[in-house]
């Protein structure tokens, strides 16, 4: 599995910004992510622009795909868990029939 990387601002807490919201959601779901703090100035965020085409954080790179915007990231993490639960339910049902 590819590493999960959260590109976020330099705010030192997870309570004051959208980046912290994503960090809290990752922790809640037990997903370990490498955190990369980006410069305060948007003009100095070349790596973020190369990844996502914009200079705004947070940006989560998961399974090789960058996802921007904290709301979209949280929605994706919820969808991902739902998909895994469905797949697990299907596998369990198939195993019981055998």
Steps between C-alpha positions, in 0.01 A plus 500: 500500500629846411570740784233750598626860503319801644627835377388755754558846641738578784227556760634314806165358610233282340214717628536831318498424129372277222833316493444400860154373414655259251772396747233424762295297252805296397578429866136408571513245219838362601672610179864589549613786279824680450441870566681753287471858620492751217611865497250763615530689172306343218757619250757271662291183467636366171465136610132548581436674169673216314285242684161665481517794262431742786683636802238443770538241776409248629587254227491130580681255276349156548541203268706729275215747446501856636175620657448868580263675741436372851131424435581292194780320682274409794226390258750281313621339824141420599426357154818293516399348835146432374640319195725287717209408727286401201781288357552336838126425530496340156808291583347389832172403335682297235709321762189401698338340195794267440 
